[in-house]
Amino acid sequence: MHARTSRICLIVFTLLLVLSAFLISVDGDYWPWYAFMALFAVVPLALGPRWYRILGAAALALSGILIISDIKAGKVFQESLDQLRAKRSDAQTTDVRTNR
């Protein structure tokens, strides 16, 4: 029974991983999806036979790597947005001063 549950969870994890390639969002917004995927990696890690535990550990590690990289990419994206906003506000301030 545990082997079957573990296999189903690993299949769901793989399907979610494939579907994550088709998500349309900005960097930093994917991490909840990856955290949800990690839930399906924990089940075989805790309940499955040896081979499924190894695959569950690899899936959990992959989820962790994806979460960390997405959070880092989100911070970089947010910084670039802040820089763009700062440039835009500087340009608007300069335009207002020169048009007087």
N, C-alpha and C positions, 0 to 999 in steps of 0.2 A: 504493500500500500504506500509506504513512504517513497519507494523508488518511482512509482507512478506519479505521485504528487510532485516529486522533485523534477521529473522529466517534463511535466506540464509547466511547471514554473520556469524552467530553463527555456522552453519553447516560447512562452509568453515574453520572457526577457529578450530573447532574440528578435521576436516580432516587434517589440517596442523599440529596440535598438535600430532596426531597419526603418521603422516609421519615423524615428527621430531625425533621420536624414531629410525628411520631407517637411519638417516643421518650418513655418515661416514666422520668424520673430527676430528680435535684435539680440546681440550678444548680452549675456547676463540674465536672460529670461528663460533659458533652457534648463537650468539646474533643478527646478521642481520636477520636471519630467524625468531627469536622470535619478533623482531621489526616489521617485515612484518606481522606477525600474529596479533600483537597489532592493526594494522590498521583495521582489521576485527572486533575487539572488540569495537572500538570507534563508529562504525556506530550504533549498537543497543543501546549503551550508550547514544548517542545523539538523535536518532530518534524513538526508539522503545517504546512500551507500558511499563508499570511498571515492569512486570516480565522479559521482555527482557532487560530492563535497569539494573536490578539487575544482570542478567547473564552476560551482557556486562561489568559491573564493576568488577565482579569476574574474567572474562577472561582477562581484562586489568591488574588487580592485579597479576594474574598468569603470564602474559607475563613479567611484571616488575620484579617479583621474579626470573623468569628464566633468564632474561637478566643480572640482578645483579649477580646471582650465576655463570653464564657462564663467565662473566668478571673476577670474583674472581678466578675461576678455571683456566682461561687462564693465569692470573698472576702467580699462583702457578706453572703451567706447564712451563711457560717461565723461571721462576727462577730455576726449576729443570734442564732445558736444559742448562742454563748458568752455573750451577754447574758442569754438566757433561762435558761441553766444557772446563771449567777451569781445571778439573781433567785430561782431555785428553791432554791439552797443557802442564800441569805440567809433566805428564808422558813422553811425547815426549821430553821435555827439559831435563829431567833426563836421558833418553836413549841416547840422543845426547852427553851429558857430559860424561857418563860412557863408551861410545864406542870409545872415543878418545884415 
